[in-house]
Amino acid sequence: CVALIASYAHKIISKKLRWKAFNNSLNQLVNKLNEQVKLSASKQAGMRNIQSDIGAAFASNFPLSLPKMAFDHSERAFLSEAVCFLLLSSIVARKGSNVRANAINIGLDRTCIEKLWTFSSDSKMKSHFSHFLERKLGDAPPSTSNLSLVFTSSKILSFSTLLLLYVKDSKASAQDIADSLNKHLSDLGVDENDLILEYSVTAIISNLVASSDVLGSLNTTICTLTEDGVANHVKLTKRCTKIVLSISMWLSLIFHGAKFIIENCSDGIKLGNHFKGLEKAIMKLESSGTALLAVKSLIKGLEVISQVSMPNDFDCIESAFRSCLGGILSAISLAKDCKVRLQSADNDATVAWNEGFFEYRTFLKTILPPTSIGCTEMRRKLSYHQSGGICTVLASFCMLPEPNILEDVFDTFNLHNKNIPNDDKILLRQMAVSFSMELARIGRHHDVHSKNIVWQQ
């Protein structure tokens, strides 16, 4: 059934009546499958795992490479993914159709993104997401414990968001990129809602926080397990770590793609209406605080990853740690470009970004020497292996026009502490030099405030 839909959607639908018939049939199938999703949710105790990757059947329909499935699906996650990809297939059919746009009543707009989220989440995930979308204070309500549903939801929303940001030829001229992207957005039926990216990215962030919470809970329970339960616990921990890795990687790709588009919005480039709408949506990621929310959530990801106790799977832990660092770097780079383009100096936003910087500094103090209470060997190993990435992210905060960052940033490295062992002191001095060189490199391309402080240090 899936293969038939994927094949038919790939063809050019030339008549309005054929499009209407296809769309009606597809909607009936989507609704029927969604009923099966609800049915499987009502009997969670008997959920079976499914090894098939439903997304592979749709791969030829999309210009992007689909993310690979990291592990077996639960039955609900499998059916949810099928529903979402069937819905997206109608978007692709629209793109290939030569029927007039106003005759087609579906597109990759805010309504479609909301449907994808509805189909791929449960009630706990929705409540957790609302907390972040509405920027409520305090702790968010607990999300779902269905990790495969969290992964599937993140995969669908990340793919849909990257489809909005898709650039066919990144080496073309700025004008050609703008024209090509404007046509791509028009073919997909994207509306000019400037909240579309904020909605999808916030949902992905919500899932990142949810998976980090599960991982943090696993970190605190391993000491209380019996010997029989340790193997299963390690397997679940590794699975959760891979989910954090995947979501942080997708966030990094989204912010990187958004930054590339903003960089091509230079003066003198003629922009179409759809491109202008996407530009506003990208700017909204910074002005609404979504980019900062991503940074804080990724810092939380770093914290729980550094506490994982899997000495035999260091590569998995290190990859997740590195992916979170990359996500933070991409989010800060996008925020910096948006601030420059808007040429704004919002005091509230300044305070918020300072908070993000100090959260990162606080985290670094838990993994950098000298060894503090709770600093495990895993944390020390991560700080050694990922020292370059750690320093690059620290330097990237200095790209933002925020006060009180460079003035005390070198305190992070404890250079004046005489009680540090020699080996630790050498590592800290090397990291301070690495940070200085990275800051100097950034200073050649960006307006870094108080550059002279670097050379004085």
C-alpha positions in Angstrom: 0.0 0.0 0.0 2.8 2.4 0.9 4.8 1.5 -2.2 1.7 2.2 -4.4 1.1 5.6 -2.8 4.8 6.5 -3.1 4.9 5.5 -6.8 1.6 7.3 -7.7 2.6 10.5 -5.8 5.8 10.6 -7.8 3.9 10.9 -11.1 2.6 14.2 -12.6 -1.1 14.6 -11.8 -2.3 16.7 -14.8 -6.0 17.2 -14.1 -7.9 18.8 -11.3 -10.3 15.9 -10.9 -7.5 13.4 -10.7 -5.8 15.5 -8.1 -9.0 15.7 -6.1 -9.6 12.0 -6.3 -6.0 11.3 -5.2 -6.2 13.7 -2.4 -9.5 12.4 -1.1 -8.2 8.8 -1.2 -5.0 9.7 0.5 -6.9 11.6 3.3 -9.1 8.5 3.9 -6.0 6.3 4.2 -4.3 8.8 6.6 -7.4 8.9 8.8 -7.7 5.1 8.8 -4.1 4.7 9.8 -4.5 7.3 12.4 -7.3 5.3 13.9 -4.9 2.4 14.1 -2.4 4.6 15.9 -5.0 5.5 18.5 -5.9 1.8 18.8 -2.3 0.7 19.4 -1.9 3.5 22.0 -4.9 2.1 23.9 -3.2 -1.3 24.3 0.3 -0.2 25.1 1.1 -3.2 27.2 1.0 -5.4 24.1 3.0 -3.2 21.8 5.3 -5.1 19.6 8.5 -3.8 18.0 8.8 -3.5 14.2 12.1 -3.6 12.4 10.9 -2.3 9.0 11.9 1.3 8.1 8.7 2.8 6.7 10.6 6.0 5.5 12.7 3.9 3.0 9.6 3.4 0.9 9.3 7.2 0.4 12.9 8.0 -0.2 12.6 8.5 -4.0 9.9 11.0 -3.5 12.0 13.6 -1.7 15.0 15.8 -2.7 16.5 15.2 0.7 18.1 12.0 2.2 15.8 10.6 4.8 17.3 10.1 8.3 18.1 6.4 8.9 16.1 4.5 11.6 18.3 4.1 14.7 16.5 1.2 16.2 13.3 -0.9 16.1 10.0 1.0 16.1 7.2 0.5 18.5 4.0 -0.4 16.7 2.6 3.1 17.5 5.7 4.9 16.2 5.7 2.8 13.1 2.1 3.6 12.2 2.6 7.3 13.1 5.5 7.5 10.7 3.5 5.9 8.0 0.7 8.5 8.5 3.1 11.4 8.4 4.9 10.2 5.2 1.6 9.6 3.5 0.7 13.2 4.2 4.1 14.4 3.0 3.6 12.4 -0.2 0.7 14.5 -1.1 3.0 17.6 -0.7 5.4 16.0 -3.2 2.5 15.2 -5.6 1.5 18.9 -5.4 5.1 19.9 -6.3 5.1 17.7 -9.4 1.6 18.7 -10.4 0.8 21.1 -13.3 -2.6 21.8 -11.8 -3.0 25.5 -10.8 -1.9 26.1 -7.3 -5.3 27.5 -6.2 -6.9 24.3 -7.2 -4.8 22.3 -4.7 -5.9 22.6 -1.0 -2.8 21.2 0.7 0.7 22.5 1.1 3.7 22.4 3.5 2.3 25.2 5.6 1.8 25.8 9.4 -1.4 23.7 9.3 0.4 20.7 7.7 3.3 21.0 10.3 0.7 21.0 13.1 -0.9 17.9 11.6 2.5 16.1 11.5 3.1 17.0 15.1 -0.4 15.8 16.1 0.0 12.5 14.2 3.4 11.8 15.7 2.9 12.7 19.4 0.9 11.6 22.3 -0.9 13.7 25.0 2.1 13.9 27.3 4.3 15.1 24.4 1.8 17.7 23.5 1.6 19.0 27.1 5.4 19.1 27.3 5.6 20.9 24.0 3.0 23.6 25.0 5.1 24.5 28.0 8.0 25.5 25.7 6.0 27.0 23.0 4.2 29.3 25.4 7.6 30.0 27.2 6.2 29.1 30.6 8.4 29.4 33.7 9.3 26.5 35.9 9.7 22.8 35.0 7.8 21.4 32.1 5.3 18.5 32.8 6.8 15.1 32.1 6.8 13.9 28.5 6.3 10.4 27.2 8.4 7.4 28.1 8.0 6.0 24.5 11.4 6.7 23.2 10.7 5.4 19.7 7.8 7.8 19.4 10.1 10.7 20.5 12.6 9.7 17.8 10.0 9.3 15.1 8.4 12.6 15.9 11.7 14.4 15.8 12.7 12.7 12.6 9.4 13.7 10.8 9.5 17.4 12.0 13.3 17.7 11.3 12.8 16.3 7.8 9.8 18.6 7.1 11.7 21.7 8.4 14.8 20.8 6.3 12.5 20.4 3.3 11.5 24.1 3.8 15.1 25.1 3.9 16.2 23.0 1.0 18.6 24.6 -1.5 19.3 22.6 -4.6 22.6 24.1 -5.6 24.5 25.9 -2.7 27.3 26.9 -5.1 25.0 29.0 -7.4 24.9 32.8 -7.3 22.9 34.5 -4.5 20.2 35.6 -6.9 19.9 32.1 -8.4 19.6 30.6 -4.9 16.9 33.1 -4.0 14.9 32.4 -7.2 15.3 28.6 -6.9 14.2 28.6 -3.2 11.3 30.9 -3.9 10.0 28.5 -6.6 10.6 25.5 -4.4 8.6 27.1 -1.6 5.8 28.0 -4.0 5.7 24.5 -5.4 5.4 23.1 -1.9 2.5 25.4 -1.1 4.3 27.1 1.8 2.3 30.1 3.2 3.9 33.3 4.6 3.3 32.4 8.3 6.4 33.6 10.1 5.7 31.2 13.0 6.1 28.0 11.0 9.8 27.4 11.9 9.3 28.5 15.5 6.6 25.9 15.9 8.5 22.9 14.3 11.9 23.7 15.9 10.3 24.2 19.4 8.6 20.8 19.0 12.0 19.2 18.2 13.6 21.0 21.2 10.8 19.7 23.4 11.7 16.1 22.3 15.4 16.8 22.9 14.6 17.9 26.5 12.3 14.8 27.0 15.0 12.4 25.9 17.6 14.2 28.0 15.3 13.9 31.0 15.0 10.1 30.4 18.8 9.8 30.1 19.2 11.8 33.3 16.8 9.5 35.1 18.7 6.5 33.8 22.0 8.0 35.1 20.6 8.1 38.6 19.1 4.6 38.8 22.0 2.3 37.6 23.4 2.1 41.2 20.2 0.6 42.5 19.8 -2.1 39.9 20.4 -5.8 40.3 23.0 -7.5 38.2 20.3 -8.9 35.9 18.9 -5.5 35.2 22.2 -3.8 34.4 22.5 -5.2 30.8 19.0 -4.0 29.9 19.7 -0.7 31.5 22.9 -0.2 29.5 21.0 -1.1 26.3 18.3 1.5 27.1 20.9 4.1 28.0 22.8 3.6 24.7 19.5 3.9 22.8 18.6 7.1 24.6 22.1 8.5 24.0 21.7 7.9 20.3 18.4 9.7 20.3 20.0 12.8 21.9 22.7 12.5 19.3 20.2 12.4 16.4 18.0 15.2 17.6 21.0 17.5 18.3 22.4 16.7 14.9 19.1 17.6 13.1 18.9 20.9 15.1 22.4 21.7 14.0 21.5 21.0 10.3 18.4 23.2 10.6 20.2 26.2 12.1 23.0 25.8 9.6 20.6 25.7 6.7 18.7 28.8 8.1 22.0 30.6 8.5 23.0 29.9 4.8 19.7 31.3 3.6 20.1 34.5 5.7 23.6 35.0 4.4 22.2 35.0 0.9 19.7 37.8 1.7 22.2 40.5 0.8 21.4 43.9 -0.5 20.7 44.1 -4.2 19.1 40.6 -4.3 15.5 40.5 -5.6 13.5 38.3 -3.2 10.2 36.7 -4.0 7.3 36.7 -1.6 7.7 33.1 -0.5 11.4 33.8 0.2 10.6 36.9 2.2 8.1 34.9 4.2 10.8 32.3 5.0 13.3 35.0 5.9 10.9 36.4 8.5 10.3 32.9 9.9 14.1 32.5 10.2 14.5 35.9 11.9 11.7 34.8 14.3 13.9 31.9 15.5 16.2 34.5 17.1 13.7 37.2 18.1 11.3 34.7 19.8 14.1 33.2 21.8 13.9 29.8 20.1 17.6 29.7 19.2 18.5 30.5 22.8 16.0 27.8 24.0 17.8 25.3 21.8 21.2 26.4 23.2 20.0 25.9 26.8 18.4 22.5 25.9 21.6 21.4 24.2 23.7 22.4 27.3 21.3 20.2 29.3 22.1 17.5 26.8 25.8 18.0 27.4 25.3 17.7 31.2 23.4 14.4 31.1 25.7 12.9 28.4 28.8 13.6 30.6 27.1 11.7 33.4 26.5 8.5 31.4 28.3 5.5 32.8 29.1 3.3 29.7 32.9 2.9 29.7 32.8 0.4 26.9 30.8 2.7 24.6 32.8 5.9 24.8 32.5 6.4 21.0 28.7 6.7 21.3 28.9 9.1 24.2 31.6 11.2 22.5 29.6 11.4 19.3 26.5 12.6 21.2 28.6 15.1 23.1 30.2 16.5 19.9 26.8 16.7 18.2 25.4 18.8 21.1 28.4 21.1 20.8 27.8 21.4 17.0 24.1 22.3 17.7 25.1 25.1 20.1 27.6 26.5 17.6 25.1 26.5 14.8 22.4 28.2 16.9 24.7 30.9 18.1 26.0 31.5 14.6 22.4 31.9 13.3 21.5 34.3 16.2 24.6 36.4 15.5 23.6 36.8 11.8 20.0 37.6 12.6 21.1 40.3 15.1 23.4 41.8 12.5 20.6 41.8 9.9 18.1 43.3 12.2 20.7 45.7 13.7 18.8 45.5 16.9 20.0 45.8 20.5 17.2 44.3 22.5 18.2 44.6 26.2 15.9 41.7 27.2 17.5 39.5 24.5 21.0 40.6 25.7 20.2 39.5 29.3 18.9 36.2 28.0 22.0 35.4 25.9 24.2 36.3 28.9 22.3 33.7 30.8 23.0 31.1 28.1 26.7 31.9 28.3 26.8 31.6 32.1 24.9 28.3 31.9 27.6 27.0 29.6 30.4 28.3 31.8 28.8 26.6 34.8 28.7 23.3 32.9 32.3 23.6 32.0 33.3 23.9 35.6 31.9 20.4 36.2 34.1 18.8 33.5 37.3 20.9 33.5 40.1 20.3 36.0 40.7 20.6 38.9 38.6 17.6 39.7 35.5 18.8 41.6 32.9 16.9 43.5 31.0 14.7 41.1 33.6 15.0 38.3 33.8 11.5 37.0 36.5 9.9 34.8 34.1 10.1 31.9 33.8 13.9 32.3 37.5 14.3 32.4 37.9 12.1 29.3 35.3 14.1 27.4 37.0 17.4 28.3 40.3 16.0 27.0 39.0 14.5 23.8 36.6 17.4 23.0 38.7 20.3 24.2 38.7 21.9 20.7 35.0 21.8 20.4 34.5 23.1 23.9 36.8 26.1 23.2 35.1 26.8 19.8 31.7 27.0 21.4 33.0 29.2 24.2 34.6 31.6 21.6 31.4 31.6 19.6 29.5 33.3 22.5 31.9 36.2 22.0 30.4 36.8 18.5 27.3 38.1 20.2 27.2 41.8 21.1 26.7 41.0 24.8 28.5 42.7 27.7 30.4 41.0 30.5 31.4 37.9 28.6 35.0 38.4 27.6 35.8 40.3 30.8 35.8 37.1 32.9 35.8 34.3 30.3 39.4 33.3 31.1 38.4 32.5 34.7 36.9 29.4 33.2 40.4 27.9 32.9 41.5 28.5 36.5 44.8 29.9 35.3 45.6 31.6 38.6 44.9 28.5 40.8 48.2 27.4 42.2 46.8 24.2 43.7 46.1 22.5 40.4 48.2 19.4 39.6 50.8 19.9 36.9 49.1 17.6 34.3 45.8 19.5 34.8 47.5 22.9 34.7 49.1 22.0 31.3 45.7 20.9 29.9 44.0 24.1 31.1 46.8 26.3 29.6 46.6 24.5 26.3 42.8 25.0 26.3 43.2 28.7 27.1 45.6 29.1 24.2 43.2 27.1 21.9 40.4 29.4 23.0 42.5 32.5 22.3 43.4 31.4 18.9 39.8 30.5 18.0 38.7 33.9 19.2 41.3 35.5 17.1 40.2 33.5 14.1 36.6 34.5 14.7 37.7 38.1 15.2 39.0 38.3 11.6 35.5 37.6 10.3 33.2 39.0 13.0 32.9 42.0 15.2 34.2 40.6 18.5 33.9 43.0 21.4 36.9 43.9 23.5 39.4 42.0 21.3 42.4 43.5 23.1 41.5 41.5 26.2 42.6 38.4 24.4 46.0 39.7 23.6 46.4 41.1 27.2 45.7 37.6 28.6 
